[in-house]
Amino acid sequence: GARAGHAPTYRGALHFFAACARDEGPGALLRGSSALVVRGSLLSMGHLSGYDGCKTWAKEAHLLQEGALLHVSASLAGALLGTTCSCPADRVMTTFQTAPMLGRHYRGILHCTAEIW
């Protein structure tokens, strides 16, 4: 299972979906999805801004010419900025989604965020 010494809770994906919908209601399948949407937006914003900003700056400053090195450098900058931007949403999403297993209850994503910060 997910915890050492414990048997797996579900036999597979279909068993999980059926048990979750039956025991917690269909809405439980979407628990934390709003945080996931925010995370995806922040990740995309950071990655695209970092990639395009680094590539434009390096070309305009005549540091790198168009080619593999420019694209790899810009990709690394984009990955770093994207990861940095999405970390707060990752924290909220993980805290919110694991709350029931830890005996906590949040009214929603905003309540969870307020409790963290």
Secondary structure by P-SEA (a helix, b strand, c coil): ccccccccccccaaaaaaaaaaaccccccccaaaaaaaaaaaaaaaaaaaaaaaaaaaaaaccccccaaaaaaaaaaaaaaaaaaaaaaaaaaaaaaaccccccccccaaaaaaaac
